Amino acid sequence: MLYISTMSIALQYVQREVSSLDWITALLVCCIVLLTIVKYKYPNRFQEFIKLPLTDTYFLVQGKGNVVQHPFNMLLFVIQIIGFSLLLYSSFTVFFPEEVSTNNYLFIQIASAYTLFACCKFCVEKIVGTTLSIDTLVNKYLYYKLTHRNLIGILALICSIFLFYVVNPSPTIFIVIAAIIVLLNCISLFYSYKTHSKLIIGNFFYFILYLCALEFSPYIILYKVLI
């Protein structure tokens, strides 16, 4: 009798409620399909894209046209949206679990907000480039930035897979992931600024205004809105 009672207590400790991950699995499968399509349709471009952390051959060979609307970039942008949105959704399950349990459309809201923010920021930067008659420079800069963000988006997707299926997410893990993503974004921006260093030095005042108006302030406003 004592043995049965002990076993019953032990079973109570491991019992837990696991929420359905069917829709997350479906999204991840869609991302894998998109990556497969991208790799199949643009094998050379994809190969150089994956090597981007090691070499800038992608920009020298595949990215000479600086066409942001290229299907390769658009498909990866969709993966970027899903990757970052899943990562943010996973963070909500740790920091705001009550919101996850009561809001069935939370992921859709996160994905929509991320898409709207990215598209609005892109349009504003395009308008600034047209107004100042520096379209060529702005298009090249946006192309560089989108490419790096797409690569970071794939990393966010991989992190989401581990957080949903492998490890038990905790605040510390999300702080580390957020720090890594911020660092990678800073590195990508530094790379872009270094590429255009001569032009920046010649227009340093306008460069500072650009940083304040279009790089830092949108994120500050977004943080205030979320808080």
N, CA, C and O of each residue as an XYZ file, in Angstrom:
908
protein
N       0.826     -1.207      0.000
C       0.000      0.000      0.000
C       0.861      1.259      0.000
O       0.563      2.234     -0.689
N       1.946      1.217      0.794
C       2.851      2.357      0.863
C       3.515      2.600     -0.480
O       3.711      3.745     -0.886
N       3.863      1.508     -1.177
C       4.512      1.624     -2.485
C       3.569      2.269     -3.494
O       3.986      3.133     -4.266
N       2.296      1.857     -3.496
C       1.310      2.416     -4.419
C       1.083      3.887     -4.136
O       0.949      4.688     -5.061
N       1.038      4.251     -2.846
C       0.847      5.654     -2.474
C       2.008      6.513     -2.951
O       1.809      7.629     -3.432
N       3.218      5.991     -2.815
C       4.413      6.727     -3.256
C       4.398      6.934     -4.770
O       4.721      8.015     -5.262
N       4.018      5.884     -5.501
C       3.933      5.992     -6.955
C       2.897      7.023     -7.372
O       3.113      7.764     -8.331
N       1.780      7.079     -6.664
C       0.731      8.045     -6.976
C       1.215      9.467     -6.800
O       0.919     10.331     -7.625
N       1.968      9.724     -5.717
C       2.523     11.062     -5.469
C       3.509     11.436     -6.560
O       3.523     12.576     -7.025
N       4.342     10.469     -6.975
C       5.341     10.736     -8.015
C       4.675     11.095     -9.328
O       5.130     11.982    -10.049
N       3.573     10.384     -9.634
C       2.863     10.678    -10.873
C       2.240     12.062    -10.854
O       2.142     12.705    -11.899
N       1.821     12.528     -9.705
C       1.248     13.850     -9.585
C       2.268     14.935     -9.887
O       1.910     15.993    -10.404
N       3.521     14.690     -9.574
C       4.566     15.683     -9.813
C       4.836     15.882    -11.302
O       5.136     17.002    -11.717
N       4.739     14.831    -12.118
C       5.076     14.948    -13.541
C       3.866     15.335    -14.380
O       4.014     15.644    -15.562
N       2.688     15.323    -13.800
C       1.503     15.666    -14.562
C       1.483     17.163    -14.887
O       1.680     17.988    -13.995
N       1.250     17.516    -16.138
C       1.162     18.913    -16.539
C       0.299     19.035    -17.783
O       0.113     18.066    -18.519
N      -0.212     20.204    -18.006
C      -1.064     20.460    -19.167
C      -0.219     21.032    -20.290
O       0.466     22.039    -20.106
N      -0.263     20.403    -21.440
C       0.524     20.837    -22.597
C      -0.425     21.388    -23.651
O      -1.329     20.686    -24.103
N      -0.225     22.636    -24.041
C      -1.084     23.259    -25.046
C      -0.754     22.721    -26.433
O       0.360     22.255    -26.678
N      -1.716     22.786    -27.326
C      -1.537     22.267    -28.678
C      -0.563     23.140    -29.467
O      -0.624     24.369    -29.427
N       0.339     22.463    -30.186
C       1.314     23.163    -31.011
C       1.067     22.884    -32.494
O       1.955     23.078    -33.325
N      -0.145     22.426    -32.820
C      -0.430     22.037    -34.204
C      -0.239     23.196    -35.167
O       0.386     23.032    -36.215
N      -0.771     24.373    -34.824
C      -0.674     25.512    -35.736
C       0.761     26.010    -35.846
O       1.169     26.503    -36.897
N       1.529     25.885    -34.763
C       2.940     26.278    -34.809
C       3.704     25.316    -35.712
O       4.543     25.734    -36.510
N       3.409     24.033    -35.582
C       4.043     23.033    -36.445
C       3.729     23.311    -37.910
O       4.605     23.204    -38.768
N       2.479     23.668    -38.195
C       2.081     23.978    -39.572
C       2.848     25.180    -40.113
O       3.274     25.179    -41.268
N       3.026     26.216    -39.274
C       3.790     27.398    -39.695
C       5.246     27.049    -39.974
O       5.828     27.510    -40.956
N       5.826     26.234    -39.103
C       7.223     25.838    -39.289
C       7.396     25.006    -40.551
O       8.395     25.145    -41.257
N       6.430     24.145    -40.835
C       6.478     23.353    -42.072
C       6.392     24.276    -43.286
O       7.087     24.067    -44.280
N       5.538     25.295    -43.203
C       5.433     26.275    -44.297
C       6.770     26.989    -44.521
O       7.177     27.211    -45.661
N       7.444     27.346    -43.432
C       8.748     28.010    -43.545
C       9.772     27.090    -44.194
O      10.564     27.525    -45.030
N       9.755     25.823    -43.811
C      10.679     24.860    -44.413
C      10.396     24.708    -45.902
O      11.320     24.614    -46.710
N       9.109     24.685    -46.263
C       8.732     24.599    -47.683
C       9.215     25.834    -48.434
O       9.736     25.721    -49.544
N       9.047     27.010    -47.838
C       9.507     28.247    -48.477
C      11.022     28.237    -48.665
O      11.526     28.621    -49.720
N      11.741     27.795    -47.636
C      13.203     27.707    -47.751
C      13.610     26.727    -48.854
O      14.567     26.967    -49.591
N      12.880     25.638    -48.952
C      13.162     24.656    -50.007
C      12.934     25.258    -51.388
O      13.728     25.049    -52.305
N      11.843     26.006    -51.529
C      11.546     26.660    -52.808
C      12.636     27.665    -53.157
O      13.096     27.714    -54.298
N      13.052     28.471    -52.170
C      14.098     29.473    -52.398
C      15.398     28.797    -52.821
O      16.059     29.240    -53.760
N      15.757     27.726    -52.127
C      17.002     27.022    -52.454
C      16.930     26.362    -53.828
O      17.926     26.303    -54.549
N      15.748     25.869    -54.183
C      15.590     25.199    -55.481
C      15.582     26.197    -56.634
O      16.191     25.954    -57.676
N      14.885     27.329    -56.444
C      14.764     28.311    -57.518
C      16.030     29.161    -57.680
O      16.381     29.548    -58.795
N      16.707     29.445    -56.578
C      17.893     30.313    -56.623
C      19.040     29.654    -55.865
O      19.444     30.145    -54.811
N      19.572     28.543    -56.389
C      20.597     27.786    -55.646
C      21.877     28.575    -55.386
O      22.392     28.565    -54.268
N      22.399     29.262    -56.415
C      23.643     30.014    -56.249
C      23.453     31.186    -55.304
O      24.297     31.448    -54.447
N      22.355     31.882    -55.463
C      22.058     33.029    -54.616
C      21.894     32.596    -53.156
O      22.397     33.257    -52.247
N      21.197     31.497    -52.941
C      20.975     31.000    -51.591
C      22.289     30.558    -50.947
O      22.511     30.793    -49.760
N      23.148     29.923    -51.724
C      24.432     29.470    -51.202
C      25.284     30.647    -50.749
O      25.900     30.586    -49.685
N      25.330     31.713    -51.535
C      26.087     32.896    -51.155
C      25.424     33.612    -49.965
O      26.110     34.193    -49.124
N      24.104     33.562    -49.907
C      23.365     34.191    -48.809
C      23.705     33.531    -47.473
O      23.914     34.219    -46.474
N      23.761     32.202    -47.456
C      24.075     31.478    -46.230
C      25.501     31.764    -45.767
O      25.787     31.723    -44.570
N      26.397     32.052    -46.712
C      27.798     32.341    -46.375
C      28.015     33.785    -45.945
O      29.148     34.192    -45.689
N      26.941     34.561    -45.864
C      27.050     35.989    -45.589
C      27.821     36.317    -44.305
O      28.573     37.292    -44.303
N      27.673     35.547    -43.203
C      28.453     35.868    -41.999
C      29.963     35.724    -42.188
O      30.745     36.281    -41.417
N      30.369     34.972    -43.216
C      31.797     34.721    -43.434
C      32.387     35.568    -44.551
O      33.571     35.906    -44.519
N      31.569     35.909    -45.535
C      32.064     36.669    -46.678
C      30.955     37.532    -47.257
O      29.774     37.218    -47.110
N      31.339     38.627    -47.920
C      30.360     39.533    -48.528
C      30.218     39.289    -50.028
O      29.809     40.181    -50.771
N      30.560     38.072    -50.471
C      30.443     37.734    -51.895
C      29.020     37.900    -52.393
O      28.808     38.227    -53.561
N      28.050     37.682    -51.531
C      26.649     37.801    -51.927
C      26.355     39.181    -52.495
O      25.699     39.296    -53.530
N      26.830     40.220    -51.838
C      26.574     41.587    -52.301
C      27.393     41.912    -53.549
O      26.956     42.698    -54.390
N      28.569     41.315    -53.672
C      29.432     41.602    -54.813
C      28.976     40.884    -56.074
O      29.171     41.386    -57.180
N      28.368     39.706    -55.912
C      27.993     38.894    -57.074
C      26.493     38.876    -57.298
O      26.012     39.246    -58.369
N      25.747     38.442    -56.273
C      24.313     38.242    -56.418
C      23.491     39.508    -56.200
O      22.371     39.618    -56.698
N      24.044     40.459    -55.460
C      23.253     41.620    -55.083
C      23.622     42.899    -55.793
O      23.395     43.981    -55.250
N      24.177     42.821    -56.976
C      24.607     44.034    -57.682
C      23.434     44.934    -58.050
O      23.575     46.156    -58.099
N      22.275     44.328    -58.307
C      21.136     45.131    -58.716
C      20.461     45.866    -57.578
O      19.731     46.829    -57.810
N      20.699     45.421    -56.331
C      20.093     46.043    -55.146
C      18.568     46.102    -55.261
O      17.948     47.081    -54.847
N      17.969     45.051    -55.823
C      16.524     45.019    -56.008
C      15.880     44.431    -54.760
O      15.933     43.224    -54.525
N      15.270     45.305    -53.964
C      14.646     44.858    -52.727
C      13.467     43.943    -53.017
O      13.229     42.991    -52.274
N      12.715     44.219    -54.101
C      11.501     43.473    -54.412
C      11.767     42.157    -55.139
O      10.831     41.551    -55.662
N      13.004     41.706    -55.186
C      13.325     40.434    -55.824
C      12.582     39.300    -55.104
O      12.512     39.308    -53.875
N      12.025     38.327    -55.839
C      11.290     37.220    -55.197
C      12.097     36.509    -54.113
O      11.536     36.057    -53.115
N      13.403     36.410    -54.307
C      14.263     35.784    -53.304
C      14.161     36.531    -51.979
O      14.035     35.915    -50.921
N      14.214     37.860    -52.041
C      14.126     38.665    -50.819
C      12.726     38.616    -50.208
O      12.583     38.575    -48.986
N      11.705     38.619    -51.044
C      10.333     38.629    -50.544
C       9.983     37.315    -49.841
O       9.325     37.328    -48.801
N      10.415     36.196    -50.395
C      10.150     34.903    -49.754
C      10.876     34.812    -48.410
O      10.318     34.322    -47.428
N      12.107     35.280    -48.374
C      12.843     35.276    -47.113
C      12.250     36.273    -46.120
O      12.329     36.066    -44.909
N      11.654     37.356    -46.632
C      11.001     38.319    -45.743
C       9.798     37.689    -45.047
O       9.534     37.969    -43.878
N       9.069     36.838    -45.770
C       7.946     36.115    -45.157
C       8.456     35.218    -44.037
O       7.852     35.147    -42.967
N       9.570     34.531    -44.286
C      10.174     33.682    -43.256
C      10.634     34.534    -42.077
O      10.505     34.130    -40.921
N      11.169     35.713    -42.375
C      11.588     36.623    -41.314
C      10.406     37.010    -40.419
O      10.525     37.008    -39.194
N       9.278     37.337    -41.029
C       8.088     37.718    -40.267
C       7.647     36.576    -39.353
O       7.377     36.782    -38.170
N       7.578     35.369    -39.919
C       7.142     34.218    -39.120
C       8.141     33.909    -38.015
O       7.748     33.619    -36.885
N       9.446     33.971    -38.335
C      10.469     33.659    -37.349
C      10.443     34.598    -36.156
O      10.437     34.153    -35.009
N      10.427     35.908    -36.427
C      10.409     36.882    -35.335
C       9.072     36.854    -34.587
O       9.040     37.024    -33.368
N       7.982     36.641    -35.306
C       6.665     36.611    -34.660
C       6.538     35.409    -33.726
O       5.993     35.530    -32.629
N       7.038     34.252    -34.156
C       7.022     33.075    -33.291
C       7.904     33.283    -32.067
O       7.565     32.853    -30.965
N       9.029     33.941    -32.268
C       9.925     34.209    -31.139
C       9.260     35.147    -30.139
O       9.356     34.938    -28.930
N       8.591     36.173    -30.637
C       7.874     37.096    -29.751
C       6.706     36.391    -29.060
O       6.449     36.612    -27.876
N       6.011     35.550    -29.803
C       4.900     34.802    -29.205
C       5.403     33.895    -28.087
O       4.774     33.783    -27.034
N       6.536     33.254    -28.324
C       7.123     32.390    -27.302
C       7.502     33.189    -26.054
O       7.369     32.698    -24.933
N       7.973     34.420    -26.254
C       8.317     35.256    -25.103
C       7.069     35.632    -24.299
O       7.125     35.773    -23.078
N       5.941     35.793    -25.003
C       4.684     36.087    -24.306
C       4.266     34.928    -23.405
O       3.683     35.145    -22.343
N       4.563     33.693    -23.828
C       4.195     32.540    -23.014
C       4.947     32.521    -21.690
O       4.512     31.880    -20.734
N       6.070     33.218    -21.635
C       6.867     33.279    -20.398
C       6.550     34.530    -19.592
O       6.341     34.453    -18.382
N       6.514     35.685    -20.257
C       6.340     36.951    -19.543
C       4.873     37.333    -19.348
O       4.528     37.975    -18.356
N       4.004     36.940    -20.290
C       2.576     37.286    -20.192
C       1.719     36.055    -20.481
O       0.975     36.057    -21.462
N       1.795     35.016    -19.672
C       1.047     33.779    -19.956
C      -0.465     33.978    -19.960
O      -1.179     33.277    -20.677
N      -0.964     34.938    -19.159
C      -2.409     35.163    -19.123
C      -2.915     35.713    -20.454
O      -4.044     35.432    -20.858
N      -2.067     36.507    -21.141
C      -2.442     37.044    -22.445
C      -2.521     35.927    -23.484
O      -3.405     35.935    -24.340
N      -1.608     34.978    -23.408
C      -1.598     33.853    -24.334
C      -2.840     32.971    -24.143
O      -3.429     32.498    -25.115
N      -3.224     32.759    -22.896
C      -4.356     31.879    -22.602
C      -5.704     32.516    -22.932
O      -6.677     31.806    -23.187
N      -5.769     33.836    -22.930
C      -7.055     34.515    -23.154
C      -7.207     35.082    -24.561
O      -8.325     35.360    -24.994
N      -6.105     35.257    -25.279
C      -6.153     35.873    -26.612
C      -5.800     34.830    -27.662
O      -4.633     34.472    -27.820
N      -6.800     34.347    -28.376
C      -6.570     33.323    -29.397
C      -5.943     33.879    -30.670
O      -5.476     33.114    -31.514
N      -5.927     35.189    -30.817
C      -5.393     35.817    -32.025
C      -4.082     36.561    -31.753
O      -3.696     37.454    -32.508
N      -3.417     36.189    -30.685
C      -2.204     36.911    -30.294
C      -1.121     36.827    -31.361
O      -0.501     37.837    -31.693
N      -0.887     35.636    -31.901
C       0.169     35.504    -32.910
C      -0.153     36.332    -34.150
O       0.729     36.980    -34.713
N      -1.424     36.311    -34.577
C      -1.815     37.102    -35.742
C      -1.582     38.588    -35.483
O      -1.130     39.313    -36.369
N      -1.890     39.036    -34.272
C      -1.668     40.438    -33.913
C      -0.179     40.780    -33.924
O       0.218     41.840    -34.409
N       0.639     39.877    -33.389
C       2.090     40.107    -33.371
C       2.641     40.162    -34.794
O       3.400     41.068    -35.136
N       2.256     39.187    -35.624
C       2.748     39.138    -37.005
C       2.287     40.358    -37.795
O       3.052     40.916    -38.581
N       1.043     40.770    -37.589
C       0.518     41.942    -38.298
C       1.248     43.212    -37.866
O       1.595     44.048    -38.701
N       1.478     43.352    -36.569
C       2.176     44.533    -36.057
C       3.614     44.580    -36.571
O       4.108     45.645    -36.944
N       4.283     43.431    -36.590
C       5.667     43.387    -37.081
C       5.725     43.745    -38.562
O       6.586     44.515    -38.989
N       4.799     43.179    -39.347
C       4.765     43.464    -40.786
C       4.477     44.935    -41.046
O       5.124     45.566    -41.882
N       3.500     45.476    -40.323
C       3.136     46.883    -40.502
C       4.297     47.794    -40.129
O       4.582     48.763    -40.833
N       4.964     47.485    -39.027
C       6.098     48.292    -38.587
C       7.226     48.273    -39.620
O       7.777     49.318    -39.966
N       7.568     47.069    -40.113
C       8.664     46.940    -41.081
C       8.332     47.644    -42.395
O       9.179     48.325    -42.972
N       7.089     47.475    -42.866
C       6.694     48.088    -44.136
C       6.613     49.611    -44.040
O       7.033     50.315    -44.958
N       6.073     50.119    -42.929
C       5.982     51.575    -42.744
C       7.376     52.194    -42.671
O       7.627     53.247    -43.256
N       8.268     51.540    -41.957
C       9.640     52.044    -41.839
C      10.330     52.050    -43.201
O      11.062     52.983    -43.533
N      10.090     51.001    -43.982
C      10.665     50.917    -45.321
C      10.131     52.038    -46.206
O      10.899     52.676    -46.926
N       8.818     52.283    -46.159
C       8.211     53.323    -46.991
C       8.717     54.710    -46.612
O       8.979     55.539    -47.484
N       8.853     54.960    -45.321
C       9.349     56.263    -44.872
C      10.770     56.490    -45.366
O      11.104     57.585    -45.818
N      11.604     55.469    -45.283
C      12.990     55.601    -45.748
C      13.045     55.812    -47.256
O      13.893     56.556    -47.748
N      12.141     55.159    -47.995
C      12.077     55.368    -49.443
C      11.653     56.801    -49.766
O      12.186     57.420    -50.687
N      10.692     57.322    -49.002
C      10.226     58.696    -49.211
C      11.353     59.685    -48.938
O      11.538     60.648    -49.682
N      12.106     59.441    -47.865
C      13.243     60.313    -47.541
C      14.267     60.278    -48.660
O      14.810     61.316    -49.037
N      14.538     59.088    -49.197
C      15.503     58.970    -50.289
C      15.054     59.725    -51.524
O      15.866     60.377    -52.181
N      13.764     59.646    -51.852
C      13.230     60.365    -53.010
C      13.260     61.870    -52.785
O      13.598     62.632    -53.691
N      12.902     62.303    -51.563
C      12.872     63.730    -51.251
C      14.255     64.352    -51.344
O      14.408     65.470    -51.835
N      15.263     63.625    -50.872
C      16.633     64.148    -50.871
C      17.398     63.784    -52.137
O      18.583     64.094    -52.259
N      16.718     63.122    -53.088
C      17.336     62.737    -54.370
C      18.554     61.835    -54.172
O      19.577     61.989    -54.838
N      18.417     60.897    -53.247
C      19.492     59.925    -53.019
C      18.893     58.511    -53.098
O      19.217     57.645    -52.285
N      18.023     58.296    -54.078
C      17.327     57.020    -54.211
C      18.298     55.845    -54.338
O      18.107     54.803    -53.710
N      19.344     56.021    -55.157
C      20.285     54.930    -55.393
C      20.957     54.496    -54.103
O      21.068     53.303    -53.822
N      21.404     55.470    -53.318
C      22.074     55.168    -52.059
C      21.121     54.516    -51.065
O      21.477     53.537    -50.409
N      19.910     55.060    -50.953
C      18.933     54.514    -50.001
C      18.521     53.103    -50.401
O      18.393     52.231    -49.541
N      18.313     52.866    -51.695
C      17.945     51.528    -52.161
C      19.029     50.510    -51.828
O      18.734     49.386    -51.421
N      20.280     50.908    -52.003
C      21.388     50.014    -51.686
C      21.443     49.731    -50.195
O      21.664     48.593    -49.780
N      21.241     50.768    -49.387
C      21.266     50.600    -47.937
C      20.122     49.703    -47.466
O      20.322     48.826    -46.625
N      18.922     49.922    -48.009
C      17.768     49.100    -47.635
C      17.970     47.649    -48.056
O      17.551     46.724    -47.360
N      18.618     47.465    -49.204
C      18.894     46.105    -49.675
C      19.847     45.391    -48.721
O      19.627     44.232    -48.367
N      20.897     46.078    -48.310
C      21.856     45.511    -47.363
C      21.151     45.148    -46.057
O      21.338     44.058    -45.516
N      20.340     46.077    -45.564
C      19.693     45.872    -44.272
C      18.675     44.746    -44.337
O      18.611     43.923    -43.424
N      17.868     44.692    -45.412
C      16.884     43.627    -45.559
C      17.558     42.262    -45.629
O      17.070     41.297    -45.042
N      18.673     42.179    -46.342
C      19.385     40.909    -46.475
C      19.856     40.405    -45.117
O      19.679     39.233    -44.787
N      20.454     41.293    -44.334
C      20.924     40.890    -43.007
C      19.752     40.529    -42.095
O      19.842     39.572    -41.326
N      18.656     41.284    -42.174
C      17.494     40.977    -41.330
C      16.882     39.628    -41.716
O      16.416     38.888    -40.850
N      16.883     39.311    -43.002
C      16.362     38.012    -43.430
C      17.198     36.874    -42.860
O      16.665     35.841    -42.456
N      18.516     37.074    -42.830
C      19.397     36.050    -42.266
C      19.154     35.902    -40.765
O      19.117     34.785    -40.247
N      18.988     37.025    -40.069
C      18.691     36.979    -38.634
C      17.313     36.367    -38.401
O      17.091     35.700    -37.390
N      16.381     36.592    -39.339
C      15.050     35.997    -39.240
C      15.098     34.471    -39.270
O      14.336     33.811    -38.563
N      15.994     33.909    -40.089
C      16.169     32.452    -40.113
C      16.710     31.975    -38.775
O      16.301     30.927    -38.275
N      17.634     32.745    -38.189
C      18.151     32.413    -36.858
C      17.028     32.455    -35.819
O      16.961     31.594    -34.942
N      16.139     33.463    -35.918
C      14.998     33.558    -34.994
C      14.077     32.354    -35.153
O      13.517     31.858    -34.176
N      13.925     31.888    -36.392
C      13.088     30.714    -36.648
C      13.684     29.473    -35.985
O      12.961     28.676    -35.386
N      14.984     29.314    -36.093
C      15.666     28.174    -35.462
C      15.530     28.249    -33.942
O      15.287     27.236    -33.286
N      15.687     29.439    -33.390
C      15.517     29.615    -31.941
C      14.096     29.254    -31.516
O      13.897     28.650    -30.463
N      13.113     29.622    -32.329
C      11.717     29.307    -32.013
C      11.488     27.806    -31.978
O      10.763     27.310    -31.116
N      12.097     27.075    -32.906
C      11.960     25.618    -32.924
C      12.474     25.018    -31.620
O      11.829     24.149    -31.033
N      13.632     25.483    -31.172
C      14.205     24.970    -29.924
C      13.333     25.345    -28.729
O      13.160     24.539    -27.816
N      12.786     26.555    -28.726
C      11.997     27.013    -27.585
C      10.662     26.273    -27.483
O      10.159     26.056    -26.381
N      10.091     25.889    -28.615
C       8.792     25.207    -28.587
C       8.907     23.693    -28.425
O       8.004     23.058    -27.881
N      10.013     23.111    -28.895
C      10.077     21.656    -28.955
C      11.247     21.023    -28.198
O      11.228     19.819    -27.945
N      12.255     21.802    -27.836
C      13.450     21.202    -27.247
C      13.672     21.646    -25.808
O      13.709     20.813    -24.904
N      13.818     22.932    -25.589
C      14.150     23.440    -24.253
C      12.916     24.059    -23.604
O      11.937     24.389    -24.274
N      12.989     24.204    -22.298
C      11.926     24.861    -21.544
C      12.245     26.351    -21.461
O      13.196     26.725    -20.773
N      11.482     27.218    -22.139
C      11.826     28.649    -22.174
C      11.779     29.284    -20.794
O      10.937     28.952    -19.960
N      12.708     30.207    -20.578
C      12.786     30.939    -19.316
C      13.161     32.384    -19.624
O      13.651     32.668    -20.717
N      12.943     33.302    -18.686
C      13.310     34.705    -18.918
C      14.781     34.880    -19.279
O      15.120     35.713    -20.120
N      15.645     34.108    -18.654
C      17.087     34.228    -18.936
C      17.391     33.887    -20.392
O      18.181     34.568    -21.045
N      16.760     32.831    -20.892
C      16.991     32.426    -22.283
C      16.571     33.533    -23.240
O      17.277     33.820    -24.207
N      15.426     34.154    -22.976
C      14.947     35.215    -23.861
C      15.839     36.458    -23.779
O      16.041     37.141    -24.784
N      16.362     36.749    -22.615
C      17.284     37.885    -22.487
C      18.547     37.642    -23.307
O      19.051     38.546    -23.973
N      19.051     36.411    -23.248
C      20.248     36.065    -24.024
C      19.955     36.152    -25.521
O      20.748     36.713    -26.277
N      18.817     35.597    -25.952
C      18.457     35.637    -27.371
C      18.273     37.073    -27.843
O      18.742     37.441    -28.920
N      17.587     37.889    -27.033
C      17.379     39.293    -27.394
C      18.714     40.026    -27.521
O      18.903     40.824    -28.439
N      19.639     39.755    -26.598
C      20.958     40.395    -26.641
C      21.715     39.990    -27.910
O      22.372     40.821    -28.539
N      21.620     38.715    -28.279
C      22.303     38.232    -29.489
C      21.711     38.884    -30.735
O      22.451     39.297    -31.628
N      20.381     38.978    -30.803
C      19.724     39.587    -31.969
C      20.076     41.062    -32.086
O      20.349     41.552    -33.181
N      20.071     41.780    -30.947
C      20.458     43.196    -30.959
C      21.906     43.348    -31.414
O      22.225     44.244    -32.196
N      22.775     42.474    -30.924
C      24.190     42.524    -31.318
C      24.349     42.276    -32.810
O      25.108     42.976    -33.480
N      23.636     41.283    -33.332
C      23.726     40.983    -34.764
C      23.194     42.138    -35.607
O      23.750     42.450    -36.660
N      22.119     42.770    -35.144
C      21.598     43.943    -35.854
C      22.603     45.084    -35.850
O      22.784     45.758    -36.864
N      23.255     45.302    -34.721
C      24.273     46.362    -34.636
C      25.441     46.066    -35.565
O      25.971     46.970    -36.211
N      25.842     44.801    -35.634
C      26.934     44.410    -36.523
C      26.554     44.644    -37.978
O      27.361     45.136    -38.766
N      25.308     44.285    -38.336
C      24.856     44.483    -39.716
C      24.790     45.964    -40.073
O      25.153     46.352    -41.184
N      24.323     46.807    -39.122
C      24.280     48.248    -39.367
C      25.698     48.804    -39.495
O      25.976     49.637    -40.358
N      26.580     48.334    -38.632
C      27.971     48.787    -38.704
C      28.596     48.433    -40.048
O      29.341     49.222    -40.629
N      28.280     47.237    -40.529
C      28.806     46.813    -41.824
C      28.299     47.728    -42.931
O      29.056     48.123    -43.819
N      27.009     48.062    -42.872
C      26.439     48.944    -43.895
C      27.054     50.331    -43.833
O      27.374     50.920    -44.865
N      27.221     50.857    -42.614
C      27.811     52.193    -42.461
C      29.275     52.202    -42.891
O      29.757     53.180    -43.463
N      29.974     51.109    -42.614
C      31.374     51.025    -43.028
C      31.492     51.016    -44.544
O      32.414     51.611    -45.102
N      30.564     50.344    -45.208
C      30.572     50.287    -46.673
C      30.409     51.675    -47.281
O      30.967     51.962    -48.340
N      29.633     52.546    -46.604
C      29.372     53.896    -47.110
C      30.069     54.951    -46.244
O      29.573     56.068    -46.098
N      31.202     54.594    -45.683
C      31.894     55.477    -44.731
C      32.288     56.823    -45.361
O      32.172     57.863    -44.713
N      32.749     56.808    -46.605
C      33.178     58.060    -47.235
C      32.010     59.027    -47.384
O      32.138     60.222    -47.118
N      30.878     58.496    -47.808
C      29.707     59.338    -47.973
C      29.197     59.840    -46.614
O      28.757     60.985    -46.501
N      29.256     58.992    -45.594
C      28.788     59.380    -44.259
C      29.645     60.490    -43.683
O      29.124     61.440    -43.099
N      30.961     60.376    -43.845
C      31.870     61.407    -43.319
C      31.608     62.746    -43.994
O      31.677     63.795    -43.353
N      31.308     62.710    -45.283
C      31.038     63.951    -45.995
C      29.699     64.575    -45.659
O      29.489     65.764    -45.902
N      28.790     63.784    -45.102
C      27.459     64.289    -44.722
C      27.132     63.831    -43.298
O      26.061     63.279    -43.044
N      28.045     64.063    -42.398
C      27.931     63.517    -41.047
C      26.706     64.060    -40.309
O      26.038     63.317    -39.591
N      26.408     65.353    -40.482
C      25.273     65.958    -39.784
C      23.963     65.302    -40.206
O      23.127     64.977    -39.363
N      23.784     65.107    -41.523
C      22.571     64.462    -42.024
C      22.514     62.997    -41.599
O      21.435     62.442    -41.392
N      23.677     62.384    -41.473
C      23.722     60.991    -41.027
C      23.220     60.868    -39.585
O      22.479     59.937    -39.268
N      23.613     61.788    -38.719
C      23.140     61.783    -37.331
C      21.635     62.004    -37.278
O      20.936     61.350    -36.504
N      21.133     62.928    -38.102
C      19.692     63.161    -38.159
C      18.955     61.904    -38.620
O      17.883     61.572    -38.113
N      19.549     61.219    -39.582
C      18.933     59.984    -40.076
C      18.867     58.932    -38.973
O      17.840     58.279    -38.792
N      19.963     58.773    -38.240
C      19.983     57.789    -37.156
C      18.894     58.076    -36.127
O      18.171     57.177    -35.698
N      18.794     59.335    -35.745
C      17.824     59.704    -34.713
C      16.388     59.556    -35.201
O      15.519     59.086    -34.466
N      16.143     59.963    -36.451
C      14.772     60.008    -36.968
C      14.269     58.658    -37.462
O      13.105     58.321    -37.242
N      15.130     57.868    -38.132
C      14.652     56.670    -38.803
C      15.181     55.355    -38.245
O      14.636     54.297    -38.561
N      16.226     55.393    -37.425
C      16.756     54.147    -36.877
C      16.402     53.959    -35.407
O      15.972     52.877    -35.008
N      16.577     55.002    -34.600
C      16.370     54.858    -33.165
C      14.948     55.191    -32.728
O      14.344     54.451    -31.952
N      14.415     56.304    -33.225
C      13.102     56.758    -32.746
C      11.964     55.769    -33.022
O      11.098     55.620    -32.159
N      11.911     55.074    -34.191
C      10.812     54.115    -34.381
C      10.786     53.015    -33.328
O       9.712     52.601    -32.890
N      11.972     52.533    -32.914
C      12.018     51.482    -31.906
C      11.642     52.021    -30.526
O      11.031     51.317    -29.723
N      12.008     53.261    -30.261
C      11.622     53.877    -28.984
C      10.102     54.051    -28.931
O       9.472     53.777    -27.910
N       9.524     54.509    -30.044
C       8.068     54.681    -30.108
C       7.366     53.330    -29.973
O       6.365     53.223    -29.265
N       7.881     52.300    -30.642
C       7.297     50.983    -30.549
C       7.376     50.452    -29.121
O       6.431     49.829    -28.636
N       8.485     50.692    -28.456
C       8.633     50.248    -27.055
C       7.612     50.953    -26.169
O       6.997     50.324    -25.309
N       7.429     52.251    -26.374
C       6.462     53.007    -25.571
C       5.045     52.496    -25.814
O       4.247     52.389    -24.883
N       4.736     52.180    -27.080
C       3.400     51.669    -27.401
C       3.150     50.324    -26.713
O       2.076     50.096    -26.156
N       4.146     49.440    -26.755
C       4.006     48.125    -26.134
C       3.865     48.238    -24.625
O       3.064     47.533    -24.012
N       4.653     49.133    -24.029
C       4.574     49.312    -22.565
C       3.228     49.927    -22.171
O       2.975     50.152    -20.987
